[in-house]
């Protein structure tokens, strides 16, 4: 199985599982990214670039982790923007990675990893949209469990 990770999960991973405490976990996470088991859309990198920290540098060092925009992902993201009325978020002139994270999952049959709560029809978040698009979605702990990683 492969996974598409959202910005929120990367930020929370970095915040709640610091490398100096969870060295083994970070090694496994890095391996999953380097082997393209876990990927992110290039707009996730754009969202992270608003912060200048070691997470951004770590992401930039992962050669197989960031996937570029392609036509099919763009078409699906455009449909998602319209279907879930996400255009208001994008009008603030900031990049909104969420539809692209989901579109990447649709295109490559991936499971989405996010820390977002479901949201509502009026304020849809990634889990709500994933459900509507028949895309599986889980959080960081769910990802760790699916990977079969144990720490005893």
C-alpha positions in Angstrom: 0.0 0.0 0.0 1.1 3.6 -0.7 0.2 6.8 1.0 -0.3 10.5 0.1 0.5 12.8 3.1 -0.9 16.2 3.9 0.9 19.2 5.3 -0.8 18.9 8.6 0.5 15.4 9.2 4.1 16.4 8.3 3.9 19.3 10.7 2.4 17.2 13.5 4.9 14.4 12.8 7.8 16.9 13.2 6.2 18.5 16.3 5.1 15.5 18.3 7.7 13.0 17.2 11.0 14.9 17.4 14.0 13.2 15.7 16.2 13.4 18.8 13.6 11.3 20.8 12.1 9.1 18.1 15.3 8.4 16.1 14.2 4.9 15.0 10.7 6.1 14.0 12.2 8.9 11.9 14.5 6.3 10.2 11.6 4.2 9.2 9.6 7.3 8.1 12.6 8.5 6.0 12.9 5.0 4.4 9.2 5.0 3.5 9.6 8.4 1.9 12.8 7.5 0.1 11.1 4.4 -1.3 8.0 6.3 -2.4 5.8 4.3 -0.1 4.8 7.7 1.4 4.6 10.6 -1.1 3.5 14.3 -1.0 2.2 16.6 -3.8 4.5 19.5 -4.7 1.9 21.9 -3.2 2.6 20.4 0.2 6.2 21.5 -0.2 4.8 25.0 -1.2 2.8 25.1 2.0 5.8 24.0 4.0 8.0 26.7 2.4 6.1 29.3 4.3 8.1 28.1 7.3 11.8 28.0 7.4 12.8 25.1 9.6 14.5 21.7 9.6 11.3 20.0 8.4 11.4 21.9 5.2 15.0 21.1 4.7 14.3 17.4 5.5 11.5 17.3 2.9 13.7 18.9 0.3 16.3 16.2 0.9 13.9 13.4 0.0 14.3 12.8 -3.8 11.4 10.4 -4.3 9.0 12.0 -1.9 7.5 15.1 -3.7 5.5 14.3 -6.8 4.9 17.0 -9.4 1.6 18.2 -10.7 0.3 16.4 -13.8 -2.7 16.9 -16.0 -4.8 14.2 -14.4 -4.1 15.3 -10.9 -4.9 18.9 -12.0 -8.3 17.9 -13.6 -9.3 15.9 -10.5 -8.3 18.8 -8.2 -10.3 21.2 -10.3 -13.3 18.9 -10.0 -12.8 18.7 -6.2 -12.5 22.5 -5.9 -15.9 22.8 -7.6 -17.7 19.9 -6.0 -16.8 20.9 -2.5 -16.8 24.6 -3.0 -13.2 25.1 -2.1 -12.6 28.1 -4.3 -13.1 30.5 -1.4 -10.0 29.1 0.3 -8.0 29.5 -2.9 -9.1 33.1 -3.4 -6.9 34.2 -0.6 -4.0 33.8 -3.0 -2.4 31.1 -0.9 -1.8 27.6 -2.3 -4.2 25.1 -1.0 -2.7 21.6 -1.1 -5.7 19.6 0.2 -7.4 18.9 -3.1 -4.1 18.0 -4.7 -3.3 15.6 -1.8 -6.6 13.9 -2.5 -6.2 14.0 -6.3 -2.8 12.4 -6.0 -4.5 9.6 -4.0 -7.2 9.2 -6.7 -4.7 9.1 -9.5 -2.3 6.6 -7.9 -4.8 4.6 -5.7 -3.2 5.9 -2.5 -4.4 6.2 1.1 -4.4 9.8 2.4 -2.6 10.6 5.7 -3.9 13.7 7.5 -4.5 15.0 11.0 -7.5 17.1 9.9 -10.9 16.5 11.5 -13.7 15.5 9.0 -15.3 18.9 8.8 -18.8 19.4 7.3 -20.5 20.0 4.0 -20.3 23.7 4.7 -16.6 23.5 5.7 -15.2 20.3 4.2 -11.8 19.0 5.4 -9.7 16.2 3.9 -11.5 13.3 5.6 -14.9 14.6 4.5 -13.8 15.0 0.9 -12.0 11.6 0.9 -15.2 9.9 2.0 -17.0 11.6 -0.9 -14.3 10.5 -3.3 -14.1 6.9 -2.0 -10.5 7.4 -0.9 -9.3 5.8 2.3 -8.0 8.2 4.9 -6.1 7.8 8.2 -3.9 9.7 10.6 -0.3 9.3 11.6 -0.9 6.6 14.2 -3.1 4.7 11.7 -0.3 5.0 9.1 2.2 3.6 11.7 -0.2 0.7 12.4 -0.7 0.0 8.7 3.0 -0.1 8.2 3.3 -2.6 11.0 5.8 -0.6 12.9 6.1 -1.6 16.6 8.2 0.0 19.3 8.7 -2.1 22.4 
